[in-house]
Amino acid sequence: MEFKHVSVMFDEAIEGLDLKSDGIYVDGTLGGGGHSGGICAKLGENGLLIGIDRDKDALMAAEKRLSQYKCRKQLVQSNFSDIKAVLEDLGVDKIDGALLDLGVSSFQLDNPERGFSYMQEAPLDMRMNRDDSLTAYDVVNGYDRDELKDIIKNYGEERWAARIAEFVVRERANKPLETTTELVDVIKKAIPAKARREGPHPAKRTFQAIRIEVNDELGRLEKALDDFLDVLKPGGRLAVITFHSLEDRIVKDTFRRRYDPCTCPPGLPMCVCSKVGDVERPGKPLIPTDEEVETNPRSRSAKLRIAVKK
């Protein structure tokens, strides 16, 4: 299957990085190289792109796509949360900018083998890095009722989390749930008919929650944001594209904390903790244009936030 992915908010992200032709930039979620192509197009021969992805298929596709550009390239199979180790291995101290696109690639969603989609029959997998051990099968069939409920409620923001967890546990007592369609059927049984007719696909939030758990997406994101901000040069920029409120809240709160890290109790007449912020005041997030949402519905929930290092 060919690696295809439509880069969300492409122009806004590339412009937001304020690229320098001889700069060092990291695409922490390389995918098929869509955003990286935009970065490389702005870099000269002395510029360097460092592309990171957990997925071997993505790295292979990106290497082919980016071969047309003259800048230097280093593509690494890793997680963006390991950015400091990646840079150390490459002998790079500081970078001029970085981009994180936190959406699941169209290739992964549409490839039946990967198990990300609730619309296609597939094994329960959902690993972004297929070398990882934990799969969706392990979560669905191995976690107890309360663990499932908490994951579905907290990561999926699903109001029917308790019922879904109860139905999954009851169903798997007969035989393990092995495929996406088996899980979807259980979710549909758990959610009342009226609720199923309203809003998005009834399995959307549960699948999102399980995917986040399998890949430890939120935990890795919190670590990564601080590490990326640490390795930015003065004036360097970190651009982050999120797709749901949990991610966006983490990005917003991290940027605010790095701008104003004061830990003094409220009510003090002046700051006494002496903690000073190292990023400029964060601006409001950018959202896709109506035209982009019309041509690429998956961009509908996207938000782009940019932090600038002092």
C-alpha positions in Angstrom: 0.0 0.0 0.0 1.4 3.4 -1.0 2.1 5.8 1.8 -0.3 8.7 1.2 -1.1 11.5 3.7 -2.6 15.0 3.2 -0.6 17.4 5.4 -2.9 19.4 7.5 -2.4 23.2 7.7 0.6 22.9 5.5 1.1 26.6 4.6 0.4 27.8 8.1 2.9 25.4 9.7 5.7 26.2 7.2 5.1 29.9 7.5 5.0 29.6 11.3 8.4 28.0 11.5 10.0 31.2 9.9 12.6 29.0 8.2 16.2 30.0 7.6 17.9 28.5 4.6 20.9 27.3 6.7 18.9 26.3 9.7 18.5 23.0 11.5 14.9 21.8 11.7 13.2 18.7 13.1 10.0 17.1 11.8 9.2 15.0 14.8 6.3 13.3 13.1 7.8 12.7 9.7 5.0 10.5 8.2 5.3 10.4 4.4 7.3 13.6 4.4 4.6 16.1 3.5 5.5 18.9 5.9 9.1 18.0 5.6 8.9 18.6 1.9 7.8 22.1 2.6 10.7 22.6 5.1 13.3 21.1 2.7 12.0 23.4 -0.1 13.1 26.4 1.9 16.5 25.0 3.0 19.7 25.4 1.1 22.6 22.9 0.8 23.8 23.9 4.3 20.4 23.4 5.9 19.6 20.2 7.8 16.3 18.4 8.2 16.1 15.8 10.9 13.0 13.6 10.4 11.8 11.3 13.2 9.1 8.6 12.9 8.3 5.4 14.7 7.0 3.8 11.6 9.5 2.1 9.2 7.1 2.4 6.3 6.9 6.1 6.9 10.6 6.5 6.9 11.0 4.6 3.6 8.3 6.7 2.0 9.7 10.0 3.3 13.3 9.1 2.1 12.0 8.6 -1.4 9.9 11.8 -1.4 12.6 14.0 0.0 15.4 12.8 -2.3 14.6 15.6 -4.7 15.7 18.3 -2.3 19.3 19.5 -1.9 19.4 20.1 1.8 21.1 17.6 4.2 18.7 15.0 5.7 18.9 12.7 8.7 15.9 10.3 9.0 15.7 8.4 12.3 13.4 5.7 13.5 12.5 6.8 17.0 9.8 8.6 19.0 9.8 12.4 19.1 9.7 12.1 22.9 13.4 11.0 22.6 14.4 14.1 20.8 17.4 14.8 23.1 18.8 11.4 22.6 18.3 11.7 18.8 20.1 15.0 18.7 23.0 13.7 20.9 23.4 10.7 18.6 23.6 13.1 15.6 26.0 15.5 17.3 23.5 18.3 17.2 23.3 20.7 20.2 20.6 23.1 19.3 18.0 23.5 16.6 16.3 26.4 14.8 12.8 24.9 14.8 10.6 21.9 15.0 7.2 20.6 13.9 4.9 18.1 15.5 1.8 16.9 13.6 0.0 14.8 16.2 -2.5 13.3 13.8 -2.5 9.7 12.7 -1.5 9.5 9.1 -4.0 8.6 6.4 -1.8 5.7 5.5 -2.1 4.2 9.0 -5.8 4.9 9.2 -6.6 3.5 5.8 -4.3 0.4 5.9 -6.4 -2.5 7.1 -3.4 -4.3 8.5 -2.8 -1.6 11.1 -6.1 -1.8 13.0 -6.5 2.0 13.5 -9.8 2.3 11.7 -13.3 1.4 13.0 -14.5 1.4 9.4 -12.5 -1.6 8.2 -11.9 -5.2 9.2 -8.5 -5.6 10.8 -6.6 -7.3 13.7 -6.7 -5.2 16.9 -3.2 -3.7 16.6 -3.0 0.2 16.5 0.8 0.3 17.1 2.5 3.2 15.4 5.7 1.3 15.8 5.1 -2.3 15.0 8.2 -3.3 17.0 6.4 -2.2 20.2 4.9 -5.0 22.3 1.6 -3.6 23.6 -1.3 -3.8 21.1 -4.9 -3.0 21.1 -5.7 -6.7 21.5 -3.7 -6.6 24.8 -5.6 -3.6 26.0 -9.1 -4.9 25.0 -8.6 -8.4 26.3 -6.1 -7.9 29.2 -7.1 -4.7 31.0 -9.7 -5.1 33.8 -13.1 -3.4 33.7 -12.1 -0.3 35.7 -8.9 0.2 33.6 -10.9 0.1 30.4 -13.5 2.4 31.7 -10.9 5.0 32.8 -9.0 4.8 29.5 -12.2 5.2 27.4 -13.5 8.0 29.6 -10.3 10.0 30.0 -8.7 9.5 26.6 -11.8 9.2 24.5 -14.1 11.6 26.5 -16.8 9.0 26.0 -19.9 9.4 28.1 -20.8 5.7 27.8 -17.3 4.5 28.9 -18.6 2.4 31.8 -21.1 0.6 29.7 -18.6 -0.1 26.9 -16.1 -1.5 29.4 -18.8 -3.7 30.9 -19.9 -5.0 27.5 -16.3 -5.7 26.4 -15.5 -7.6 29.6 -18.8 -9.6 29.2 -18.1 -10.4 25.6 -14.5 -11.4 25.9 -15.5 -13.9 28.6 -16.8 -16.1 25.8 -13.9 -15.6 23.5 -11.2 -12.9 23.0 -12.0 -9.9 20.8 -9.6 -10.2 17.9 -10.7 -7.7 15.2 -11.8 -4.1 14.8 -15.3 -5.2 13.6 -15.8 -7.4 16.7 -14.9 -4.5 18.9 -17.2 -2.1 17.0 -20.1 -4.5 17.3 -19.6 -4.6 21.1 -19.4 -0.8 21.3 -22.6 -0.5 19.3 -24.4 -2.9 21.6 -23.2 -0.9 24.6 -24.3 2.6 23.4 -28.1 3.2 23.4 -29.7 3.4 19.9 -30.7 7.0 20.2 -27.1 8.0 21.2 -25.7 6.0 18.3 -27.8 8.1 15.8 -26.3 11.3 17.1 -22.8 12.7 16.6 -19.8 10.9 15.2 -19.4 7.1 14.6 -20.2 5.4 17.9 -16.8 3.7 18.0 -14.7 6.8 17.2 -14.0 7.9 20.8 -13.2 4.4 22.1 -10.8 3.7 19.2 -9.1 7.0 19.9 -8.8 6.1 23.6 -7.3 2.7 22.9 -4.9 4.1 20.3 -3.7 6.7 22.8 -3.1 4.0 25.4 -1.3 1.7 23.1 1.1 4.3 22.0 1.3 6.3 25.2 0.6 9.4 23.2 -0.2 11.9 25.9 2.6 10.9 28.3 5.1 11.1 25.5 3.7 14.4 24.4 4.1 16.1 27.8 7.8 15.0 28.0 8.5 15.9 24.3 7.2 19.5 24.5 9.5 20.5 27.3 12.5 18.7 25.7 11.9 20.4 22.3 11.6 23.8 23.9 14.9 23.1 25.8 16.8 22.4 22.6 15.6 25.4 20.6 18.0 28.2 19.9 17.0 31.8 20.9 14.3 32.8 18.3 13.7 29.2 17.4 10.1 28.0 17.0 8.1 24.9 18.0 4.9 24.4 15.9 2.4 21.8 17.1 -0.7 20.6 15.3 -3.2 18.9 17.6 -6.5 17.1 16.7 -8.4 16.7 20.0 -8.8 18.6 23.2 -6.6 16.4 25.3 -3.6 17.1 23.2 -4.4 20.8 22.7 -4.8 21.3 26.5 -1.3 19.8 27.1 0.3 22.0 24.5 -1.5 25.1 25.7 -0.7 24.5 29.3 3.0 23.7 28.5 3.5 26.9 26.4 1.8 29.0 29.1 4.0 27.4 31.9 7.2 28.0 29.9 6.1 31.6 29.4 5.1 32.2 33.0 6.7 29.5 35.3 6.0 31.4 38.5 4.9 29.1 41.4 4.3 31.8 44.0 1.0 31.4 46.0 -1.8 33.6 44.6 -2.2 36.9 46.4 1.5 37.8 46.9 2.2 41.4 46.0 5.2 40.3 44.0 7.0 37.2 42.7 9.5 35.7 45.1 10.2 32.4 43.3 12.5 34.2 40.8 11.4 31.7 38.0 11.7 33.4 34.6 9.9 32.2 31.4 11.9 31.2 28.4 9.3 31.6 25.6 7.4 34.5 24.3 3.8 35.1 25.2 1.8 32.4 23.4 -0.7 33.6 20.8 -4.1 32.1 19.9 -4.1 28.8 18.0 -4.6 28.8 14.2 -7.3 26.7 12.7 -7.8 25.3 9.2 -9.6 27.4 6.6 -13.1 26.5 5.4 -11.6 25.5 2.1 -9.2 23.1 3.7 -11.9 21.5 5.8 -14.0 21.0 2.7 -11.3 19.3 0.8 -9.8 17.4 3.8 -12.5 16.7 6.4 -9.9 15.1 8.7 -8.5 18.6 9.3 -11.7 19.8 10.9 -10.6 19.5 14.5 -6.9 20.6 14.0 -5.3 23.5 15.9 -1.8 24.9 15.3 0.0 26.5 18.3 3.5 28.0 18.0 6.0 28.8 20.8 9.0 31.1 20.2 12.1 30.7 22.4 13.5 33.8 24.0 
